[in-house]
Amino acid sequence: MAATGTSVELDGHLITLTNLDKPLYPNGFTKAEVIQHYLAVADVMLPHLARRCVTRVRFPDGSMGPSFYEKNAPGGSPDWLRTFTVDASSTLIAYPLIDSAAALVLMAQYAALELHVPQWQAPTPAVQPFSLGDDTLADMLMVDLDPGEGTTMVDTAEAALIVATRLAVDGLLPHVKTTGSKGLQVQAAISPTGARRVVSYLRRIGAELMASHPNRFLLTQNRAARTGLTLIDVLQNLAVRNTIAPYSLRGRQEPSVSTPVTWDEVAAAAAGAPLVFTAADLPPRLAAHGDLAADLLTPTAASLPDE
């Protein structure tokens, strides 16, 4: 990456960067360091963003300041930033497709600390506008484990192990990542399946787990009912929903990162070991492990069981 002043040339595109010394986290982590993080993880992150419409959470005044979700490509984006138009409830949204390191850096320039993606990919050949619906085909499922008040990472890790075991019974190969916040997310690649069917399947699995572990799980979104329990959030699999992408930063007190982890690490967390990673942890982790979520990118014949 060659730089001249506040301009950089990356992937053949010239990007103007501003306020590189501006702290975006309370510990002084700057915009320049945000950009450095996304460049460090680009090789492993970009395949998980491929053909996925990226929703961003922007923090113009830093992680502790006001933030806003942005779906359309930012106004004034360069012509080289590819977009994909989606018809969501009769509203046309021109999502950016983040398919290069240059696009990642551009999002960081806009203070988009968080990148969120759906469980489906834009079809090829692309048909635009693409209409979302219950029959939109997901290529992975997501079990979002959201701990209620009074639960710890020990509880969430134990919950993830239980969920993974249940999915494996149905022939799925579960992977897990931290959310960069308090929860864990269990994912599995699946053969293309309508989003509503994925939600129905996971709701049934959730009901089973609630029945067998009544003091651990619940399905209701009511926060008042979640004290001491872990929410199995199946609605993240609706076509109109999105969730934090692997290797994305989070807008939190520290520059925490949604990080794929091993099941051994989850088992250790269930025994009390910490399970949180910041941007500084990612380069050595990637050197040691590579992309622990790489199997999610491999086409799979794993199908959901008949209802």
C-alpha positions as CSV (number, residue, x, y, z in Angstrom):
1,M,0.0,0.0,0.0
2,A,1.6,3.2,-1.2
3,A,0.6,6.4,0.7
4,T,1.0,10.1,-0.2
5,G,-0.2,12.4,2.6
6,T,-3.7,11.3,3.5
7,S,-4.3,9.4,0.2
8,V,-3.6,5.7,-0.3
9,E,-3.6,3.5,-3.4
10,L,-5.0,0.1,-2.8
11,D,-6.2,-2.4,-5.3
12,G,-5.7,0.2,-8.0
13,H,-8.0,2.7,-6.3
14,L,-7.0,6.0,-4.7
15,I,-8.7,6.5,-1.3
16,T,-8.6,9.7,0.6
17,L,-8.2,9.2,4.4
18,T,-9.0,11.8,7.0
19,N,-8.6,12.1,10.8
20,L,-6.3,9.1,11.0
21,D,-5.2,10.1,14.5
22,K,-8.7,10.4,15.8
23,P,-9.4,8.0,18.7
24,L,-12.4,5.8,18.0
25,Y,-12.2,3.9,21.3
26,P,-11.8,5.1,24.9
27,N,-8.3,3.4,25.1
28,G,-7.1,5.6,22.3
29,F,-7.4,3.1,19.5
30,T,-7.5,5.4,16.4
31,K,-9.0,5.4,13.0
32,A,-5.6,4.5,11.6
33,E,-5.6,1.4,13.8
34,V,-9.1,0.5,12.7
35,I,-7.9,0.6,9.1
36,Q,-4.8,-1.5,10.1
37,H,-7.1,-4.1,11.7
38,Y,-9.2,-4.5,8.6
39,L,-6.2,-4.7,6.4
40,A,-4.7,-7.4,8.7
41,V,-7.9,-9.6,8.5
42,A,-8.8,-8.8,4.9
43,D,-7.6,-12.1,3.5
44,V,-9.8,-14.2,5.8
45,M,-12.7,-11.7,6.2
46,L,-13.4,-11.0,2.6
47,P,-14.5,-14.5,1.7
48,H,-17.1,-14.3,4.5
49,L,-18.4,-11.0,2.9
50,A,-18.5,-12.3,-0.6
51,R,-21.8,-11.6,-2.4
52,R,-23.3,-10.6,0.9
53,C,-25.1,-7.3,1.3
54,V,-23.2,-5.5,4.1
55,T,-25.1,-3.4,6.6
56,R,-22.7,-1.1,8.5
57,V,-22.9,0.5,12.0
58,R,-21.1,3.8,11.9
59,F,-19.7,5.6,14.9
60,P,-18.6,9.0,13.6
61,D,-17.6,10.1,17.1
62,G,-16.2,6.8,18.3
63,S,-17.5,3.7,19.9
64,M,-19.0,5.4,22.9
65,G,-20.7,8.1,20.9
66,P,-23.9,8.1,18.8
67,S,-24.1,5.4,16.1
68,F,-26.4,4.6,13.2
69,Y,-27.1,1.6,11.0
70,E,-26.5,2.2,7.3
71,K,-27.8,-0.1,4.6
72,N,-27.4,1.9,1.4
73,A,-23.9,2.6,0.1
74,P,-22.8,5.9,1.6
75,G,-23.5,9.0,-0.4
76,G,-20.5,10.1,-2.4
77,S,-19.0,6.6,-2.6
78,P,-16.6,6.1,-5.5
79,D,-17.8,4.5,-8.7
80,W,-15.6,1.5,-8.1
81,L,-17.6,0.4,-5.0
82,R,-20.0,-2.2,-6.3
83,T,-23.5,-2.3,-5.0
84,F,-26.4,-4.8,-5.1
85,T,-30.0,-3.6,-5.1
86,V,-32.5,-5.4,-2.9
87,D,-36.3,-4.9,-2.8
88,A,-37.1,-5.1,0.9
89,S,-40.8,-4.5,1.5
90,S,-41.1,-2.3,-1.6
91,T,-38.1,-0.3,-0.5
92,L,-35.1,-0.4,-2.8
93,I,-31.7,-0.6,-1.0
94,A,-28.4,-0.4,-2.8
95,Y,-26.2,-2.3,-0.5
96,P,-22.4,-2.1,-0.9
97,L,-20.6,-5.4,-1.8
98,I,-17.4,-5.4,0.2
99,D,-15.2,-7.5,-2.1
100,S,-11.8,-6.0,-1.8
101,A,-9.3,-4.6,0.8
102,A,-9.9,-1.2,-0.7
103,A,-13.7,-1.5,0.1
104,L,-12.9,-2.5,3.7
105,V,-10.6,0.5,4.1
106,L,-13.3,2.8,2.6
107,M,-15.8,1.5,5.2
108,A,-13.2,2.2,7.9
109,Q,-12.8,5.7,6.6
110,Y,-16.5,6.2,7.1
111,A,-16.1,5.1,10.7
112,A,-18.1,1.9,10.0
113,L,-16.6,-0.1,12.9
114,E,-19.2,-2.9,12.5
115,L,-20.0,-4.9,9.4
116,H,-23.1,-7.1,9.4
117,V,-24.2,-9.7,6.9
118,P,-27.3,-11.9,6.2
119,Q,-27.3,-15.7,5.9
120,W,-27.8,-15.6,2.1
121,Q,-25.7,-14.5,-0.8
122,A,-26.7,-12.4,-3.8
123,P,-27.5,-14.8,-6.7
124,T,-25.4,-15.3,-9.7
125,P,-26.1,-14.2,-12.3
126,A,-27.3,-11.1,-10.4
127,V,-30.9,-10.2,-10.8
128,Q,-31.6,-6.7,-9.5
129,P,-33.6,-5.6,-7.7
130,F,-33.6,-8.8,-5.7
131,S,-36.7,-9.4,-3.7
132,L,-36.4,-10.7,-0.2
133,G,-38.9,-13.1,1.2
134,D,-39.5,-16.4,3.1
135,D,-38.1,-18.3,0.1
136,T,-34.8,-16.4,0.0
137,L,-32.2,-19.2,0.0
138,A,-29.8,-19.2,3.0
139,D,-26.5,-21.1,2.7
140,M,-25.9,-21.2,6.4
141,L,-27.8,-21.1,9.6
142,M,-27.1,-19.1,12.7
143,V,-27.9,-19.9,16.3
144,D,-27.3,-16.6,18.2
145,L,-26.9,-17.2,21.9
146,D,-27.7,-14.0,23.7
147,P,-27.0,-14.2,27.5
148,G,-29.5,-12.7,29.8
149,E,-28.7,-10.7,32.9
150,G,-27.0,-12.8,35.5
151,T,-25.4,-15.2,33.1
152,T,-21.7,-15.5,32.4
153,M,-19.5,-16.7,29.6
154,V,-19.3,-20.0,31.4
155,D,-23.1,-20.3,30.9
156,T,-22.9,-19.2,27.3
157,A,-20.1,-21.6,26.5
158,E,-22.0,-24.5,28.0
159,A,-25.1,-23.5,26.0
160,A,-23.0,-23.4,22.8
161,L,-21.7,-26.9,23.4
162,I,-25.3,-28.2,23.9
163,V,-26.5,-26.5,20.8
164,A,-23.6,-27.8,18.7
165,T,-24.2,-31.3,19.9
166,R,-27.9,-31.1,18.9
167,L,-27.1,-29.8,15.4
168,A,-24.6,-32.5,14.9
169,V,-27.3,-35.1,15.5
170,D,-29.0,-33.8,12.4
171,G,-25.8,-34.2,10.4
172,L,-24.7,-30.5,10.5
173,L,-21.1,-29.4,11.1
174,P,-21.3,-26.6,13.7
175,H,-18.7,-23.8,14.0
176,V,-18.6,-21.1,16.6
177,K,-17.5,-17.5,17.0
178,T,-17.6,-14.9,19.6
179,T,-19.9,-11.9,18.9
180,G,-17.3,-9.4,20.1
181,S,-19.8,-8.6,22.8
182,K,-21.2,-11.0,25.5
183,G,-22.6,-13.8,23.3
184,L,-21.6,-16.7,21.1
185,Q,-22.9,-17.7,17.6
186,V,-23.1,-21.2,16.4
187,Q,-23.2,-21.5,12.6
188,A,-23.4,-24.3,10.1
189,A,-23.2,-24.4,6.3
190,I,-26.4,-25.9,4.7
191,S,-27.6,-26.6,1.2
192,P,-29.7,-23.7,-0.1
193,T,-32.8,-23.5,2.1
194,G,-35.6,-21.0,2.3
195,A,-35.1,-18.6,5.2
196,R,-38.5,-19.3,6.8
197,R,-37.8,-23.1,6.8
198,V,-34.5,-22.4,8.6
199,V,-36.3,-20.3,11.2
200,S,-38.9,-23.0,11.6
201,Y,-36.2,-25.7,12.1
202,L,-34.3,-23.7,14.6
203,R,-37.4,-22.8,16.5
204,R,-38.2,-26.5,16.8
205,I,-34.6,-27.2,18.0
206,G,-34.9,-24.4,20.5
207,A,-38.2,-25.7,21.9
208,E,-36.5,-29.1,22.3
209,L,-33.6,-27.6,24.2
210,M,-36.0,-25.5,26.4
211,A,-37.8,-28.7,27.3
212,S,-34.6,-30.6,28.2
213,H,-32.8,-27.6,29.8
214,P,-35.6,-25.4,31.3
215,N,-33.2,-23.5,33.5
216,R,-30.8,-22.6,30.7
217,F,-32.6,-21.7,27.5
218,L,-35.6,-19.6,26.3
219,L,-36.9,-18.5,22.9
220,T,-38.9,-15.4,23.9
221,Q,-37.4,-12.0,23.0
222,N,-38.8,-10.5,26.3
223,R,-35.8,-9.2,28.2
224,A,-37.6,-9.3,31.5
225,A,-37.9,-13.1,31.2
226,R,-34.3,-13.7,30.3
227,T,-32.6,-13.2,33.7
228,G,-30.3,-16.2,34.3
229,L,-31.1,-17.7,30.9
230,T,-29.7,-17.7,27.4
231,L,-31.8,-16.6,24.5
232,I,-31.8,-18.8,21.4
233,D,-32.4,-16.1,18.9
234,V,-33.6,-17.8,15.7
235,L,-34.9,-14.7,14.1
236,Q,-31.4,-13.8,12.9
237,N,-32.1,-16.3,10.1
238,L,-34.9,-14.2,8.6
239,A,-33.9,-13.0,5.1
240,V,-34.3,-9.3,6.3
241,R,-32.0,-9.8,9.3
242,N,-28.2,-9.6,9.5
243,T,-25.6,-10.4,12.1
244,I,-22.0,-9.4,12.9
245,A,-19.6,-10.7,10.3
246,P,-16.5,-12.8,11.3
247,Y,-13.5,-10.6,12.1
248,S,-15.6,-7.4,12.4
249,L,-14.8,-5.0,15.1
250,R,-17.5,-4.0,17.6
251,G,-18.4,-0.6,18.9
252,R,-17.7,-1.3,22.5
253,Q,-15.5,-0.1,25.3
254,E,-12.5,-1.9,23.7
255,P,-11.9,-2.8,20.0
256,S,-13.3,-6.3,20.5
257,V,-13.6,-8.5,17.5
258,S,-16.1,-11.2,16.4
259,T,-13.7,-14.1,16.3
260,P,-14.0,-17.7,15.2
261,V,-12.8,-20.0,17.9
262,T,-12.2,-23.7,18.4
263,W,-14.5,-26.0,20.3
264,D,-11.6,-26.7,22.7
265,E,-11.6,-23.0,23.5
266,V,-15.3,-23.1,24.1
267,A,-14.9,-26.0,26.4
268,A,-12.1,-24.1,28.3
269,A,-14.5,-21.1,28.6
270,A,-17.1,-23.4,30.0
271,A,-14.5,-24.2,32.7
272,G,-13.9,-20.6,33.4
273,A,-11.2,-19.5,30.8
274,P,-11.7,-16.1,29.2
275,L,-13.1,-16.0,25.6
276,V,-12.7,-12.4,24.3
277,F,-10.5,-11.1,21.6
278,T,-9.4,-7.6,20.6
279,A,-7.8,-6.3,17.4
280,A,-4.4,-6.9,18.9
281,D,-5.1,-10.6,19.3
282,L,-6.0,-11.3,15.7
283,P,-2.7,-11.2,13.8
284,P,-1.1,-13.9,16.1
285,R,-4.3,-16.0,16.1
286,L,-4.4,-15.9,12.3
287,A,-0.8,-16.9,12.1
288,A,-1.4,-19.8,14.4
289,H,-4.8,-21.0,13.2
290,G,-5.7,-19.4,9.9
291,D,-9.4,-19.0,9.4
292,L,-11.2,-21.3,11.8
293,A,-14.5,-20.6,10.0
294,A,-13.2,-21.6,6.6
295,D,-15.4,-24.7,6.4
296,L,-18.4,-22.4,6.3
297,L,-17.3,-21.3,2.9
298,T,-17.2,-24.7,1.3
299,P,-20.3,-25.8,-0.6
300,T,-22.2,-28.4,1.4
301,A,-24.8,-31.0,0.8
302,A,-25.9,-30.9,4.4
303,S,-29.7,-30.5,4.4
304,L,-32.1,-29.8,7.2
305,P,-34.2,-32.8,8.2
306,D,-37.8,-33.0,7.0
307,E,-40.3,-31.5,9.5
